[in-house]
Amino acid sequence: MTDAPDALFELAVERHFDVPPTAIWQAWTDHLTEWWCPRPWTTEIIDWDMRAGGAAHVTMHGPDGGISDMPGVFLEVTEPNRIVFTNAFTAGWRPQKPFMVGIFEFTDDGAGGSHYRAAARHWDKAAMDEHAAMGFEQGWGVVADQLLEVARRIAGR
């Protein structure tokens, strides 16, 4: 059985945040190391050029010495609502074995808060299933909670 050509193979985490998109944007762009990976893991920014075509390279360090290196490139950066990146390329459009396209969206809810959506789209069902088995839902859920903590601090809440 082959994967449907129009399938998104998407995993997503959605939340309502009690802060405006501008606070989420500032937390995302200026405080990445505070929320990017579930604690006690830490984030090191290697290269971060937030524009379409710019490098998006972070390394995550685990408390037991584990390392997860994530070089990639930004595909879309639309302040203050949408950030899209992929690891299918590194800076300079160098192809590498792809795993996903990450999409973060912050939509104004009209009442001072935001709808937050973080999605990972994969090239095929096998990659999506692998990501789900790695703990996508829990991990990206924790990251959403950590991002909200930072955004609330920025918004003064």
N, C-alpha and C positions, 0 to 999 in steps of 0.2 A: 504494500500500500504506500503510495506517495503522498507527500504533504500537498494540500490544496495550494495553488499558486497565489491565491488572494488572502490566505490566512495570515493573521498578524502574529500569531504565536506570542501572545502578550500576557505578562503577569503584571498586576497593578495593585497599588495601595492607595486608598482614597480616605481623606479625612476632612472634617470641618475644622478650620482653625479660627480662633477668636481674635485674629489680628489681620490687618489689611495686607494685600499682596506686596506692598512696598516694604513692610517689615520682614516678610518671608524672603523677598528678593535680597534685602541687605544681609540677612542671616546666611542665605545661600552663597552670596558672592563675597562677603567680607569676613565670614566666620566659619568657613568650611571645615577647618581642623577641629572645631568644637562639636560637630555633629555628624560628619560624613560616615563614620562606621560605628557599629555598636560598641560601647564601652565594655571592657577596658582596652579594646583596640584603639590605636591612635593613627592619625593621618599625617603624612608628610607630603607637602606640595612640592613636586619636582618642577613642573612647568604648567602655567595656568594663564592662558591668553584667551579671555572670554570674548571671542568674536567668531563668526562663522569662518572655519578654516584654521582657527587657532588651536594650539596644543592644549590638551586636557590630560595631565599626567600626575597621578597621585600614587603613593605607596602606603599601604596599610600595614601596621606592625602589631602583631599579637603579643599578649603578655607572656606567652611561652616561646617567643622568638620567631613565630610564624610570620611570613611576609606574603602580601598579595600586591603585586605590582600591576598598575592599571594605566598603561599609556593609551592615549586616544586623541580624538580631535572633536572640537565643537562643530556642529552642523548648523545650529540655529541658536541665536541669543536675542530674545525679544524682551527688553526690560519693560515692565516688571512682571511679566507673566509666563514666559516660556524659555526653557533651556533644553536643548537637544544635543546629545553627544553620542559618539560611537567608539568602540575599540576595534573597528574594522580597519582603521588606519591609525598611524601615528603622525606626528607633526611632519609636514612636508608631503603629505598624502602618500606615505609609505604603507602599502597594504600589509596586513598581518591577519592571522587566522581570527575571524570575527567571532564574538560571542553574543553581543547584544547592541541595541540602540537604546539609550536611556532618555526618557522624556519626563521632564518636570514641568508641571503647569500649576499656576496660582491664579485663580479666578475670583474676582470681587463678588461677594454674595449680596451686595446692595445694603447690608446692614452693619458694615464695619468689620466684617470677617471675610474669610476666604474659603473657597473650595480648593483643597490641595490634592493633587494627583501625581503620583510617581509611577512610571511604567517602564518595563523592560520588554522590548520586542526582540525576538530571536529569529534566526534564519530558518530554523526548522523545529519540529516538535521535540526532537531529541534534546536539543540545546535548552528549550524551554523546560522540559521535564527535569533536566539536570539542574537547572537554576532553582526550580521549585524544591527539589530534593536537598539542595544546599541550604535551605531554610529561607528562601526569598521572603515569604510572607512575614515571618517573625523578624528577620533582620531588617528589611526595609520598613517594617512597622516601628521598630525601635528607633531607627534613624529618623522617621517622621516625627516621633515624640521628642527626640533630641533637638531636631530643627525647630519645632514649636517652642521648646524652652528658650532657645536663643532668640527667636522672633518675638516672644513675649517680653523678654528683657529689653530688646530694642524698642518695642512699642510702649514700654513703661507699664507693663501689666504684671 
